[in-house]
Amino acid sequence: MRVLVVAAPLLGHVFPLVPLALALREQGHEVVVATGGEALRVRESGLPVEDVVPSNVRFGPIALRIMLAHPLVAKRELRGSGRLDFVSRMFSAVGDAMTAPLQAFARTWRPDVVVHEPLAVAGSTLGVPSIVHDVSVFDGLVLTAAVGARMKAEVRSPATVLRTAPGSLARFPGGVPLRFVPYSGGGEVPGWLAEPSGRPRILVSRSTAPGPGSGRMMAAVVEVAEQVDAEFVLVRPERESGLPSNVRAVGWVPIPRVLPFCDGIVHHGGAGTLLGSLAAGVPQLVEPGPGDRTTHATVLTARGAGLRAAPREITAALLTRLIEDSALQRAAGEVRAEIAAMPSPAEVAEQWESLPQE
C-alpha cells in the first residue's frame, strides 16, 4: 500500500508522525512524507520526503495579517483562550498554499491512503481515504474540521483518527489508540548528558518555532538557578556565557534520549515536548501561552503530573518542588505506564490494512 504522510512545515508537526511512518515502511508499505520549510529536516529519518510548501509561505506574515484583520481573535490567541479561531485561519492559509503542489504530487505518485496531522488538512483534498494522526491532547477530528471549513479546496472527511493522548489527560469518542513515541531527529548527545548526574538534573527547553519572548522562561530559570540544589541544562539557549556554575548549555540534542537522565523538565508547553516528557515519566514545569500551550499546562496540572508558571512566577522553591515532590513523580510515572500500555506504532502498522479507510 502507498501511504502519503502529510504535515505542516514545522518540526513539531512532522516529528510525531515519524514513528508510525517508519513502522509502516518496516511492514512493507511504500511511504512518502510531504511537508516543507524547516520540517524538511525529517529527511534525517531516512524516509523519502517531498517538498510541497511554496517558498513564500511564512508563518510570521500570515500571523500578522490575521492579527491586523482580526485583532480580538489575536488578543484571545495570545492569552491562550483563542479557541480555534486563530489557528484555523493560520493553518487554512498554509493548507491552501500546500494544496496544489500536494495534488500535483499525488497525481503522479497515486497514494492509496493519506495520513496527516490535524492541521495539515491539505492531505484530505486528494480524493483518497485519509486518516488523521493526533499529535496533542486536542481532538484531531475537531481541529481538522475547523481548518477544513476555512479552506478553498473540497476537504474529504477522514476515515478514522489515531488517538495518541493518554486517556487520563483527554478522552475523545472513536478512533484507534496509538502510543505516542517521541522522535526529535538525530544529533549527538554529550557523554556527560547520557548518564546520571551526581545531583538532580533539570532540562530547560524552548520552542523550535520562532516567536517573541521565546527565551524568557529560560532566562527566568537561570536567574534563580544558583539557589537550587540541581544541575540545569539549557537546550539551545540565547546566550551561553556568564551562566551560574550549576548551569550548562548544549545545542540541538535529541531530547527523548536525554530525558531518562533527567529529574525534571521546564519547557514552553509544546505538544511534542509535553507528550514526550510524559512518555518518559519526567515531571514538567510548563509555561502557559498562546495557542495550545495554556491548554497543555492546564491538562498537565489537572492530572497532577506537572506544574505551570509564567516566567515571572519562577522561584527557587518552585524548581525545587519540581524535582522533590513525590506526588508529581508518582503521577508522571502513572501516565508513563498508561502510554506504554497503548498499542505501539509497530502494532498499529501490523493491522494497517484492517483499519477503516473509506
KADADA-V808830 format. One record per residue. N is the residue number from 1. RES is the residue in one letter. PHI is phi as a letter, one per 20 degrees, with the letter a starting at -180 (NA if undefined). BURIAL is 1 if it has 24 or more other ideal C-beta (glycine too) atoms within 12 Angstrom, else 0. D_CENTER is the distance of its C-alpha to the mean C-alpha in Angstrom with 1 decimal. Layout:
# KADADA-V808830
n: [N & N]
res: [RES & RES]
phi: [PHI & PHI]
burial: [BURIAL & BURIAL]
d_center: [D_CENTER & D_CENTER]
This chain:
# KADADA-V808830
n: [1 & 2 & 3 & 4 & 5 & 6 & 7 & 8 & 9 & 10 & 11 & 12 & 13 & 14 & 15 & 16 & 17 & 18 & 19 & 20 & 21 & 22 & 23 & 24 & 25 & 26 & 27 & 28 & 29 & 30 & 31 & 32 & 33 & 34 & 35 & 36 & 37 & 38 & 39 & 40 & 41 & 42 & 43 & 44 & 45 & 46 & 47 & 48 & 49 & 50 & 51 & 52 & 53 & 54 & 55 & 56 & 57 & 58 & 59 & 60 & 61 & 62 & 63 & 64 & 65 & 66 & 67 & 68 & 69 & 70 & 71 & 72 & 73 & 74 & 75 & 76 & 77 & 78 & 79 & 80 & 81 & 82 & 83 & 84 & 85 & 86 & 87 & 88 & 89 & 90 & 91 & 92 & 93 & 94 & 95 & 96 & 97 & 98 & 99 & 100 & 101 & 102 & 103 & 104 & 105 & 106 & 107 & 108 & 109 & 110 & 111 & 112 & 113 & 114 & 115 & 116 & 117 & 118 & 119 & 120 & 121 & 122 & 123 & 124 & 125 & 126 & 127 & 128 & 129 & 130 & 131 & 132 & 133 & 134 & 135 & 136 & 137 & 138 & 139 & 140 & 141 & 142 & 143 & 144 & 145 & 146 & 147 & 148 & 149 & 150 & 151 & 152 & 153 & 154 & 155 & 156 & 157 & 158 & 159 & 160 & 161 & 162 & 163 & 164 & 165 & 166 & 167 & 168 & 169 & 170 & 171 & 172 & 173 & 174 & 175 & 176 & 177 & 178 & 179 & 180 & 181 & 182 & 183 & 184 & 185 & 186 & 187 & 188 & 189 & 190 & 191 & 192 & 193 & 194 & 195 & 196 & 197 & 198 & 199 & 200 & 201 & 202 & 203 & 204 & 205 & 206 & 207 & 208 & 209 & 210 & 211 & 212 & 213 & 214 & 215 & 216 & 217 & 218 & 219 & 220 & 221 & 222 & 223 & 224 & 225 & 226 & 227 & 228 & 229 & 230 & 231 & 232 & 233 & 234 & 235 & 236 & 237 & 238 & 239 & 240 & 241 & 242 & 243 & 244 & 245 & 246 & 247 & 248 & 249 & 250 & 251 & 252 & 253 & 254 & 255 & 256 & 257 & 258 & 259 & 260 & 261 & 262 & 263 & 264 & 265 & 266 & 267 & 268 & 269 & 270 & 271 & 272 & 273 & 274 & 275 & 276 & 277 & 278 & 279 & 280 & 281 & 282 & 283 & 284 & 285 & 286 & 287 & 288 & 289 & 290 & 291 & 292 & 293 & 294 & 295 & 296 & 297 & 298 & 299 & 300 & 301 & 302 & 303 & 304 & 305 & 306 & 307 & 308 & 309 & 310 & 311 & 312 & 313 & 314 & 315 & 316 & 317 & 318 & 319 & 320 & 321 & 322 & 323 & 324 & 325 & 326 & 327 & 328 & 329 & 330 & 331 & 332 & 333 & 334 & 335 & 336 & 337 & 338 & 339 & 340 & 341 & 342 & 343 & 344 & 345 & 346 & 347 & 348 & 349 & 350 & 351 & 352 & 353 & 354 & 355 & 356 & 357 & 358]
res: [M & R & V & L & V & V & A & A & P & L & L & G & H & V & F & P & L & V & P & L & A & L & A & L & R & E & Q & G & H & E & V & V & V & A & T & G & G & E & A & L & R & V & R & E & S & G & L & P & V & E & D & V & V & P & S & N & V & R & F & G & P & I & A & L & R & I & M & L & A & H & P & L & V & A & K & R & E & L & R & G & S & G & R & L & D & F & V & S & R & M & F & S & A & V & G & D & A & M & T & A & P & L & Q & A & F & A & R & T & W & R & P & D & V & V & V & H & E & P & L & A & V & A & G & S & T & L & G & V & P & S & I & V & H & D & V & S & V & F & D & G & L & V & L & T & A & A & V & G & A & R & M & K & A & E & V & R & S & P & A & T & V & L & R & T & A & P & G & S & L & A & R & F & P & G & G & V & P & L & R & F & V & P & Y & S & G & G & G & E & V & P & G & W & L & A & E & P & S & G & R & P & R & I & L & V & S & R & S & T & A & P & G & P & G & S & G & R & M & M & A & A & V & V & E & V & A & E & Q & V & D & A & E & F & V & L & V & R & P & E & R & E & S & G & L & P & S & N & V & R & A & V & G & W & V & P & I & P & R & V & L & P & F & C & D & G & I & V & H & H & G & G & A & G & T & L & L & G & S & L & A & A & G & V & P & Q & L & V & E & P & G & P & G & D & R & T & T & H & A & T & V & L & T & A & R & G & A & G & L & R & A & A & P & R & E & I & T & A & A & L & L & T & R & L & I & E & D & S & A & L & Q & R & A & A & G & E & V & R & A & E & I & A & A & M & P & S & P & A & E & V & A & E & Q & W & E & S & L & P & Q & E]
phi: [NA & e & d & d & d & d & b & f & f & c & g & f & e & e & g & f & e & f & g & f & g & f & f & f & f & f & e & n & f & e & c & c & e & d & a & a & l & f & f & f & f & f & g & g & f & n & f & f & c & d & e & c & d & g & f & e & e & c & f & g & f & f & f & f & f & f & f & f & e & c & f & f & f & f & f & f & f & f & e & n & c & e & l & d & f & f & f & f & f & f & e & f & f & f & f & f & f & f & f & f & f & f & f & f & f & f & f & e & e & l & f & e & b & d & d & c & f & g & e & d & f & g & f & e & d & e & m & c & g & c & c & e & d & g & c & b & d & e & f & f & f & f & f & f & f & f & f & f & f & d & e & f & f & f & d & e & f & f & f & a & c & e & e & d & f & f & f & f & e & b & c & c & f & m & n & d & f & b & f & f & d & f & b & c & n & e & p & e & d & g & g & f & e & d & b & f & e & f & b & g & d & d & e & c & c & c & f & f & e & f & r & f & m & f & d & f & f & f & f & f & f & g & f & d & g & f & e & d & e & a & e & d & c & e & e & l & f & f & b & d & e & m & e & g & f & e & c & c & c & c & e & f & c & f & g & g & e & e & g & g & d & c & d & a & c & d & b & e & n & f & f & f & f & g & f & f & f & f & f & e & m & d & g & c & d & d & e & f & a & f & m & e & f & f & f & f & f & f & f & f & f & f & f & n & e & a & c & c & a & e & g & f & e & f & c & f & f & f & f & f & f & g & d & d & f & f & f & f & f & f & f & f & f & f & f & g & f & f & f & f & e & f & g & f & g & f & f & f & f & f & d & g & f & e & f & g & c & c]
burial: [1 & 1 & 1 & 1 & 1 & 1 & 1 & 1 & 1 & 1 & 1 & 1 & 1 & 1 & 1 & 1 & 1 & 1 & 1 & 1 & 1 & 1 & 1 & 1 & 1 & 0 & 0 & 0 & 1 & 0 & 1 & 1 & 1 & 1 & 1 & 1 & 1 & 1 & 1 & 1 & 1 & 1 & 0 & 0 & 1 & 0 & 1 & 1 & 1 & 1 & 1 & 1 & 1 & 0 & 0 & 0 & 1 & 0 & 1 & 0 & 0 & 1 & 1 & 0 & 0 & 1 & 1 & 0 & 0 & 0 & 0 & 0 & 1 & 1 & 0 & 0 & 1 & 1 & 0 & 1 & 0 & 1 & 0 & 1 & 1 & 1 & 1 & 1 & 1 & 1 & 1 & 1 & 1 & 1 & 1 & 1 & 1 & 1 & 1 & 0 & 1 & 1 & 1 & 0 & 1 & 1 & 0 & 0 & 1 & 0 & 1 & 1 & 1 & 1 & 1 & 1 & 1 & 1 & 1 & 1 & 1 & 1 & 1 & 1 & 1 & 1 & 0 & 1 & 1 & 1 & 1 & 1 & 1 & 1 & 1 & 1 & 1 & 1 & 1 & 1 & 1 & 1 & 1 & 1 & 1 & 1 & 1 & 1 & 0 & 1 & 1 & 0 & 1 & 0 & 1 & 1 & 0 & 1 & 1 & 1 & 1 & 1 & 1 & 1 & 1 & 1 & 0 & 1 & 1 & 1 & 0 & 1 & 0 & 0 & 1 & 1 & 1 & 1 & 1 & 1 & 1 & 1 & 1 & 1 & 1 & 0 & 0 & 0 & 1 & 0 & 0 & 0 & 1 & 0 & 0 & 0 & 1 & 0 & 0 & 1 & 1 & 1 & 1 & 1 & 1 & 1 & 1 & 1 & 1 & 0 & 0 & 0 & 0 & 1 & 1 & 1 & 1 & 1 & 1 & 1 & 1 & 1 & 1 & 1 & 1 & 0 & 0 & 1 & 0 & 1 & 1 & 1 & 1 & 1 & 1 & 1 & 1 & 0 & 0 & 0 & 0 & 0 & 1 & 0 & 0 & 1 & 1 & 1 & 1 & 1 & 0 & 1 & 1 & 1 & 1 & 1 & 1 & 1 & 1 & 1 & 1 & 1 & 1 & 1 & 1 & 1 & 1 & 1 & 1 & 1 & 1 & 1 & 1 & 1 & 1 & 1 & 1 & 1 & 1 & 1 & 1 & 1 & 1 & 1 & 1 & 1 & 1 & 1 & 1 & 1 & 1 & 1 & 1 & 1 & 1 & 1 & 1 & 1 & 1 & 1 & 1 & 0 & 1 & 1 & 1 & 1 & 1 & 1 & 1 & 1 & 1 & 0 & 0 & 1 & 0 & 1 & 0 & 1 & 1 & 1 & 1 & 1 & 1 & 0 & 1 & 0 & 0 & 1 & 1 & 0 & 1 & 1 & 0 & 1 & 1 & 1 & 0 & 1 & 1 & 0 & 0 & 1 & 1 & 1 & 1 & 0 & 1 & 1 & 1 & 0 & 0 & 1 & 0 & 0 & 1 & 0 & 0 & 0]
d_center: [27.0 & 25.2 & 21.4 & 19.7 & 15.8 & 14.7 & 11.6 & 11.7 & 12.5 & 9.4 & 8.0 & 4.3 & 5.8 & 8.3 & 7.5 & 6.5 & 9.8 & 11.8 & 13.2 & 14.7 & 15.9 & 17.7 & 19.1 & 20.5 & 22.1 & 23.5 & 25.1 & 26.9 & 25.0 & 24.7 & 21.1 & 20.1 & 16.7 & 17.2 & 15.2 & 16.4 & 16.2 & 14.1 & 12.2 & 15.7 & 15.0 & 13.8 & 17.6 & 17.6 & 16.7 & 20.1 & 19.1 & 21.1 & 19.2 & 20.7 & 20.3 & 20.5 & 19.5 & 22.6 & 22.9 & 23.7 & 20.4 & 19.0 & 16.7 & 19.0 & 22.1 & 20.6 & 19.3 & 22.8 & 24.6 & 22.9 & 23.7 & 27.3 & 27.8 & 26.2 & 26.6 & 26.3 & 23.1 & 21.7 & 23.2 & 21.5 & 18.1 & 18.6 & 19.7 & 16.6 & 18.9 & 18.7 & 18.1 & 17.1 & 19.8 & 18.1 & 14.8 & 17.1 & 19.4 & 16.9 & 15.3 & 18.7 & 20.1 & 17.7 & 18.3 & 22.0 & 22.0 & 20.3 & 22.6 & 25.8 & 24.6 & 22.6 & 25.7 & 27.9 & 26.0 & 26.0 & 29.7 & 30.3 & 28.0 & 28.4 & 25.4 & 26.3 & 22.9 & 19.6 & 16.2 & 13.7 & 10.4 & 11.6 & 11.8 & 13.5 & 16.6 & 18.9 & 18.5 & 20.6 & 23.4 & 24.9 & 27.3 & 26.0 & 24.2 & 20.5 & 18.0 & 14.8 & 11.9 & 9.9 & 6.1 & 6.5 & 10.0 & 11.4 & 14.0 & 12.9 & 16.6 & 17.1 & 14.4 & 15.9 & 19.4 & 18.9 & 17.8 & 20.3 & 23.1 & 23.0 & 23.0 & 26.3 & 26.2 & 26.9 & 23.8 & 24.4 & 23.3 & 20.9 & 22.8 & 20.4 & 16.8 & 15.0 & 14.0 & 11.4 & 11.8 & 14.6 & 17.7 & 18.6 & 15.6 & 15.7 & 18.2 & 18.5 & 21.5 & 21.8 & 19.5 & 19.1 & 17.4 & 15.1 & 14.0 & 10.4 & 11.2 & 9.1 & 9.7 & 9.7 & 12.9 & 16.4 & 18.2 & 20.9 & 20.8 & 23.9 & 26.3 & 26.5 & 22.8 & 23.0 & 25.5 & 26.0 & 27.3 & 30.6 & 29.1 & 25.9 & 22.8 & 20.1 & 17.2 & 16.2 & 13.1 & 12.2 & 9.7 & 10.0 & 10.8 & 14.5 & 15.9 & 18.9 & 19.1 & 16.0 & 18.4 & 20.1 & 18.5 & 19.1 & 22.7 & 23.3 & 22.5 & 24.8 & 27.5 & 28.0 & 27.0 & 30.7 & 31.4 & 29.0 & 30.2 & 27.0 & 25.7 & 22.8 & 20.7 & 19.1 & 16.4 & 17.3 & 19.6 & 21.5 & 24.7 & 25.8 & 29.5 & 31.2 & 28.8 & 30.3 & 31.5 & 28.9 & 25.9 & 24.8 & 22.6 & 20.7 & 19.1 & 16.1 & 15.8 & 13.7 & 12.4 & 12.5 & 16.2 & 16.9 & 15.7 & 18.7 & 21.0 & 19.7 & 20.9 & 18.4 & 15.4 & 15.2 & 12.1 & 11.0 & 9.1 & 5.5 & 3.8 & 2.8 & 6.2 & 7.6 & 7.7 & 8.6 & 11.2 & 12.4 & 12.9 & 14.9 & 16.8 & 16.5 & 17.2 & 15.0 & 16.2 & 13.8 & 14.8 & 14.9 & 14.8 & 14.3 & 12.3 & 10.3 & 10.6 & 14.1 & 13.4 & 11.0 & 13.8 & 16.4 & 15.1 & 14.7 & 18.1 & 19.7 & 19.0 & 20.5 & 17.9 & 17.3 & 18.6 & 17.8 & 19.6 & 20.0 & 21.2 & 24.8 & 24.6 & 23.7 & 26.8 & 27.9 & 28.6 & 25.0 & 23.7 & 26.4 & 25.6 & 22.0 & 23.6 & 26.8 & 26.1 & 26.8 & 25.5 & 21.9 & 22.3 & 23.7 & 21.1 & 18.2 & 20.3 & 20.9 & 17.3 & 17.0 & 20.0 & 18.8 & 15.7 & 18.1 & 20.5 & 18.4 & 19.3 & 17.8 & 16.6 & 20.2 & 21.8 & 20.2 & 21.1 & 24.6 & 25.0 & 23.4 & 26.6 & 27.4 & 24.3 & 25.2 & 25.1 & 27.5]
